[in-house]
Amino acid sequence: MMKRAVQLAFLLVGFSTGYYFGERIFRALERSLNFGAVPVPHWIGAIVGSILFFLLALRFSDEVVSWIKWFEERLVKMPIADGLSGALGLIFGLIIAFLIQQPISQLPIPGVSQILPFLVSGLLGYLGFSVGYKKRDELISIFTLGRQGKESRKKENKESTNVPKILDTSVIIDGRIADICRTGFLEGTLVIPSFVLEELQHIADSSDVLKRNRGRRGLDILNKIQKELQVKVLIYEGDFEEVSEVDSKLVKLAKVLSGKVVTNDFNLNKVCELQGVHVLNINDLANAVKPVVLPGEEINVQVIKDGKEHGQGVAYLDDGTMIVIEGGREYIGEHIDVLVTSVLQTSAGRMIFAKPKLLEKAL
């Protein structure tokens, strides 16, 4: 069907070209070659032009159809935001070209005044589309800020729970995000970028057994969130081709969507903070709900192994918090009472330093 349409388009172009230039061509032939007068030169030129362009269509129609299909596939794959930004830039470029066409067409240079306006229109149209496409993130941010500025504070507070939560690869593989969503502590739309899905699939297809299991676990968690939990999940199909790192793409997407990044990656947490992007760290949440242990408090633990420093022993609480016990190496395998001396709290986790109560009594 498309091939027939292309051939018909060639035919119409040939008909129009022959009709418009037929009389001029026959008059030139009549003057130079003493060619006899041709009756109805417009219509004869139209017929000749139609035949010539139809022959061209038979030769090049397949190439034109394949080019059209390639262009159509690119447009379909292009995210709607990218296409609209490019189209907006193209419109502005053509408007500027239209405004300067009039003075260009009045240049006293034969031929240039007829050809230059078309070249300027093509050039400015291309530049407009290119600038609009490459600056799509800034354009979206401008419209987003403008819309937010018009909203009242009351409406903003009401819609604060609808801020998109963008999941990164590490938090999906971790799996605790599904339990958090089930409890209802995480509200709003969960956004899963397509480049995160691609990274998960790449990990799931890895030749390394550990990586393959981690990737498959992440895909199972996503499937569980979509099918079993009452949470709205959005797959973001867009990509930032000029950025190669997944973490950088997440930060850029959070700025575009005015959303929050959900992660348990310490380094990504710091990058988000440096660039002014809101971040929800699962490790921070886990640390916040752990039982509070204060210096001077007494707890009973089992010493599991020796520590890095000489004489140290290591124990763990039920929630996995590590306890470093000074002089606890000799109690490995035993349950002892220890006194907490200090607590170190970071986004990477919590560490408790203690010493045996027996040693305290001896002192």
LOKOL-995736 format. One record per residue: residue in three letters; x, y, z of N, C-alpha, C in turn. Coordinates in steps of 0.05 Angstrom, whole numbers, plus 5000, padded with zeros to 4 digits. Atoms other than C-alpha are relative to their C-alpha. Layout:
N
AlaXYZXYZXYZ
...
This chain:
363
Met501749765000500050005000501750255000
Met498249774998505650485019501550044974
Lys498649985025509350324955498350134978
Arg501849875019503250504913499750295006
Ala500349724993502551154951502550164991
Val497649875009509851324937500150044970
Gln500149985029509051174863498050214991
Leu502049805007502751604861501150285006
Ala498749744994506652174895502050084978
Phe498149945022512152124842498450084975
Leu501649945024506752134788498950285001
Leu501149734997503552764816502150214998
Val497849805002510253114823500850034971
Gly499249985028512052934752497950154983
Phe502149865014505253174727500150305005
Ser499949714993505853844764502450134988
Thr497549885011513053954742499850034970
Gly500349985029511553794669498050214992
Tyr502049805006505354234670501150285003
Tyr499049744994509054824700502350084981
Phe497749935016515554784659499849914971
Gly500350105027512854464595500150214979
Glu500149785020511455104558502850124997
Arg497349885002518355394575501949824985
Ile498150195013522054774553499549984970
Phe500650025028518354724487500750254985
Arg499249755013519555464472503050014997
Ala497150015002526955374486500949824977
Leu499450185022527154784439499350124973
Glu500949875025523355174386502050214991
Arg498149795008528455744388502849894993
Ser497250105004534855334391500149794978
Leu499950225019533054734347498050034977
Asn502149955020527755044302497849795002
Phe502050204995523054564335497250124995
Gly502649895006515954644310498350055025
Ala501749934978510554934353498549765010
Val501450234987507554434402497350095010
Pro502749934990500054474413499749925030
Val500550044970497854514487502549905014
Pro497550094988504954494513499849935029
His500350064972502554494585499349715004
Trp501050274996498853844579501949794989
Ile497950195010504153504536502349985019
Gly497950004980509353714586499249845025
Ala501050154976504953434642500249704994
Ile499950295006504452764606502949905000
Val497250095000511952724592501249995028
Gly499050004972513552924664498949775016
Ser501250234986508752394690501449744993
Ile498750245009511951854648502949985012
Leu497350004990519052054669500149945030
Phe500050044971517452084743498949735007
Phe501050274994513551434740502249804996
Leu497750185004519751094712502050025023
Leu498349964976523751404769498849865024
Ala501450144977518551134818500449704999
Leu499650285002519350434791502949925009
Arg497250054993526850494803500650055029
Phe499249914973527150844870497849975021
Ser502250014981520450694904500749825024
Asp499250184978523250114945501850145020
Glu498249864982528850544973498550215016
Val501549794986523951104990498249885021
Val501850144980519150615025501749915024
Ser498350094978524850315066500950245017
Trp499249764985527151015086497650115017
Ile502349914985520051215106499449825024
Lys500450194978519350575148502150045022
Trp497949944981526050715182499450255016
Phe500649754987523951425197497649965019
Glu502450054984517151185224500849845025
Glu499150154976520550685271501450185020
Arg498649814982525051225298498050185015
Leu502049834988519051675311498449855021
Val501650164981515151115346501649955025
Lys498350064977521050945391500750255016
Met499349754987522351675408497950065022
Pro501949924979519251875476498550254992
Ile501849795008513452355469501250275008
Ala498949744991517152895510502250094981
Asp497949935019523152865462498850104974
Gly501249925025518652905401498750285002
Leu501349734997514653505428502150225002
Ser497949794998521053875447501250064973
Gly498949965027523953765378498150154982
Ala502049875017517453975344499750295008
Leu500249724991517154605387502450164989
Gly497749865011524254785367499850044970
Leu500349985029522654645293498150234993
Ile501949785006516655115296501350275004
Phe498649754995520855675326502050064978
Gly498149965022526155565273498750094974
Leu501549935025521155595216498850285002
Ile501149734997517956225245502250214995
Ile497849825005524756575246500750014971
Ala499450015029526056335175498050164984
Phe502149855014519356615152500450305003
Leu499649714995520957295183502250124984
Ile497749895015527557365146499949934971
Gln500250085028525257065080499550254982
Gln500749775016522357725055502450184993
Pro497749855008528758135059502049844983
Ile498150165016532857555030499049984971
Ser501150035027528157474970500350264984
Gln499749745014529358214953502950074994
Leu497149955007536958144945500350024970
Pro499749965029539158404876502149814988
Ile498150205011542957764860498449794986
Pro501650205015540057324805500449725010
Gly499950284991538456624828500149975030
Val499750034971540556734900497550075015
Ser502549924986534157094919497849794998
Gln502050215002530156484896500949755016
Ile499150254988534555924925500650045030
Leu499149954972537156244990497849975020
Pro502150034980530356275026499549705007
Phe500450294995529555515018502349895017
Leu497750094984536555395045499850105028
Val500249894973535455855104497749865016
Ser502250144986528755525120500949725009
Gly499050274993531954835119502050015023
Leu497949984980537955055161498850075027
Leu501249914975533855425214498149795011
Gly501750214990528754865217501549775013
Tyr498350214989534254355229501250095027
Leu498849894975537654795281497950015022
Gly502149984980531054915317499349735011
Phe500750274991529354175320502349885017
Ser497750114986536453995343500250125028
Val499849864974536654525398497649915018
Gly502350084984529554345421500349725011
Tyr499750284992531253605424502149975022
Lys497850034981537753685461499550155026
Lys500749854976534854195510497349925012
Arg502750094991528553785525499850005030
Asp500250014971530353695598499650275012
Glu500449734989530954445610497250104993
Leu502749915007524454575572497949885018
Ile501950144983520754055613500250125028
Ser499649884973523754355677498650285002
Ile501249745000521455055657497049985002
Phe502950034998514254825645499249895027
Thr500750114974514354425709500150215022
Leu499849784980516755015750497850204997
Gly502249825005511655465717497449905010
Arg502550114990506054995733499949995031
Gln499950014971508254915805499750285012
Gly500249734990508855665813497150115001
Lys502849915001501555765795498249855020
Glu501650164981499055235844500250135028
Ser500049904973497155445914501549825019
Arg498550164980500855205976498349775010
Lys501750224990494854805998499949774981
Lys500150215020494454435933502749854999
Glu497450135000501954295935500349815023
Asn499950184977501354006004498349754996
Lys501850225005495553575982501249804981
Glu498950175020499453305923502849915005
Ser497250064994506053215959500449705000
Thr499750295000504652465965500249884972
Asn499950105027504352415889502750044986
Val497349965012511752575879501049734991
Pro499050265010514652025835502449905016
Lys497850134987519251535870501549834980
Ile498450135021524751305822501849795012
Leu498550224988527650625838502649964984
Asp497550065013534950475824500549695001
Thr499550295002537949785810500549875027
Ser499250124975540849665879497649955018
Val502350024981534349785917498049794990
Ile501750215011530549315869501149735007
Ile498750254994535548755879499849945030
Asp500150034971535548875954497449875010
Gly502550144995528148685957498450125023
Arg501549894978526149076020497950204991
Ile501949815010522449575977497249894998
Ala502650125001516849075967498649995027
Asp501250004973515749006042499250285009
Ile500749724993515849756051497550094986
Cys502449935015510649845996497549865012
Arg502250154989506349306028498950135026
Thr500949874975506149676095498750274995
Gly501249755006503950316060501650245008
Phe498349774992509750756084501050154976
Leu499049875024511750916012497650064982
Glu502349925016506351305975500850124974
Gly499549885026505751565904500749794979
Thr499450185023507851275837502949915001
Leu497350105003513850825832500850004971
Val499149975028517750995769502449814996
Ile497850195007522150445739501150074972
Pro499049925026526550725683500749754983
Ser499450225018527650295622503049925001
Phe497150064999535250355629500749845025
Val499750174977534650055699499249714994
Leu500950275008530749465670502149874983
Glu497950115018536149375617502449915017
Glu497750084983541549365671499349745016
Leu500950244986537448855711500149754982
Gln500050225018536648415650502949924993
His497150065006544148475635501249845023
Ile499050154977545648245706498849725001
Ala501350265000540547675701501249824979
Asp498850165022544047435637503049965004
Ser497150014996550947465668500949705002
Ser498950264998555446855665500749935029
Asp499550044972557046955739497549915015
Val502450114987552346545782498850195020
Leu500949814980551947055838498550234988
Lys501349775014550447635791497449914987
Arg502550105013545347215753497749975020
Asn502050034979541647045817499050275010
Arg500849734991541647775839498250134980
Gly501749895021538847995772497349884999
Arg502750135000533347475773498450075024
Arg501549914976531547665844498850274996
Gly501049735005530848385823497549994981
Leu502250025018526248195765497649885014
Asp502350124985522047755812498850215019
Ile501049794982521448345861498250194985
Leu501749825016518848795806497449874992
Asn502450145007513948275783498149985024
Lys501650014976511548205855498750275006
Ile501149734994510648955864497750064981
Gln502049935020506649015799497449835004
Lys502350185000502048415809498749965027
Glu501150074974501148325884499550245018
Leu500349774982501649025915498250214987
Gln501749785009496749605910501750254997
Val498349775005502050075884500050064970
Lys499949935028501950465819502950004990
Val497350035011508050285777500050114972
Leu499849885027510250685716502849934989
Ile497550065015515550445666500650244983
Tyr499149775015519251055640501749914976
Glu498750105024521150915568502250184990
Gly498049815010525551525558502849925008
Asp497250054994533151515559501550254995
Phe498249775004538852005562502549904987
Glu497950135015543351775507502750145003
Glu497549864997548552315520501449935027
Val498950084974549652015590500349705000
Ser499550295001552851325597499549865027
Glu500350124974552551195673497149995008
Val502750034991546050925701499350195023
Asp500449824977546851325766499650294991
Ser500349735011547651975726497350034986
Lys502649995012541451805686497850025021
Leu502049984979537551705750499850285012
Val500149724989539552385777498750194980
Lys501149825020537752715711497049954997
Leu502950065001530952355709498650125024
Ala501249884976529552575780499650304998
Lys500349715004530753295760497750064980
Val502049965020526253225699497249965011
Leu502650074989520452905737499450135027
Ser500249894974521653295801499349795020
Gly500550234983521752625836502249955020
Lys498150084980525652275890501249734992
Val498650255006530851725881499949825024
Val500050194978529851105923502349814996
Thr497550155003536450745935501049905027
Asn498450074976540950395985503050014993
Asp497349965009547250585947501150255013
Phe498949784985551551025991501150224981
Asn498849805018555251355933497950154984
Leu502249865014548851505894498650195019
Asn501149834980546051795958501550275002
Lys498349754998551852295962499850164975
Val500249855025551352475888497450154999
Cys502649875000543952625895500050245018
Glu499949784981545253065956501650234988
Leu498349795012550753445919498550154978
Gln501449875023546153585859497250095007
Gly502549894991540153785901497549834993
Val502250185005535953165886499249865025
His501050144976531552875941500449704997
Val499450295000533452165959498849875024
Leu501050174978530251626001501849765002
Asn498150214997535451156028498849785018
Ile501250224985532850476050501649935025
Asn498350054976538750386097499450205022
Asp500849804980536951046132497449925014
Leu502650094989529850786141500449765019
Ala499550234983532450126169501450075025
Asn498749914975537050476217498250165018
Ala501849844984531550936239498149835017
Val501950174986527050356261501449795018
Lys498650194982532549966297499750095029
Pro500149924971532249946373502350185007
Val498049804992535950526404501849885022
Val498150094980542250336441501750245008
Leu498649764991545450876484502649925015
Pro497650064985552450916513499449965030
Gly500550074972552650596582497949795004
Glu502050214998547050106566501249735000
Glu499050274998548049376582498349824982
Ile501350195018546448836530501549745001
Asn498950275000547548086525500349914971
Val499550085028550847836461501849755000
Gln498250235004554547236434502350094982
Val497649925016561647376409500449794978
Ile499950185023562147076340502849954990
Lys497450025012569147226315501850225011
Asp498249794991575347646327499850244981
Gly500249755015575748366303502650064985
Lys497649925016580848736260502350075018
Glu497849924982584749026318500649775020
His499150214981588548606369498149995024
Gly501650054977584148306423497050064997
Gln502849945004577548536393498349754993
Gly501950205008571448096387497650134986
Val502249895015565448186342497549845006
Ala502750124996558048046357498050154983
Tyr502149885016551548206323497350005015
Leu502749994990544648436345498149844981
Asp501950145017538348096318499550134973
Asp500549855025537548646266502550024982
Gly497650015016544648526240502150225007
Thr498149794993548049116274502549885012
Met497550124990555348966287500950145025
Ile499049904974558249046357502949935002
Val497150044997565749126365500650015030
Ile499650024971567848896435503050015005
Glu497249984992574449126463500749785020
Gly499250224983578048536494498049775000
Gly502050225002572548066470500949764986
Arg499050235016576947596431500049745017
Glu499850244983577747116490497349885007
Tyr502750104995570147046495498649894975
Ile501250105025569046786424498449755005
Gly501750234996563246296424498450015025
Glu501549984974560546536492498050234999
His501949784996554546956512501050165024
Ile499049834978556947546554498450265001
Asp501249734997554248206581502150214993
Val498149795008557448816550498750275006
Leu500949724996556949566564500750164975
Val499649845024556050026505501650255007
Thr498349774995561450556501499450234980
Ser500749805020559550916436498549874977
Val501650095023555050866375500850174976
Leu499449865025557151046304497749964980
Gln502350025018551251206258500750144973
Thr499549885027552151316182497849894982
Ser501950105020547951216119500749724991
Ala499250275008552050586106499249795021
Gly500850184979549750286172500750115027
Arg499549924973550650296247502049815012
Met498050174987556450036289500150085029
Ile500049964972556649956364502649915012
Phe497550074986562949956407499349955029
Ala500650074973562749616474502449865013
Lys497950164986567049266527498649825020
Pro501350194983565548666570499450115028
Lys500849904974561848806635501849885022
Leu498250124981566448316671502550165003
Leu497649834999572348746652499450265015
Glu500749764986568749356679499949965030
Lys500150064972567449026745502849965012
Ala497350044990574748826750501550265005
Leu498749744996576849546741498850155023
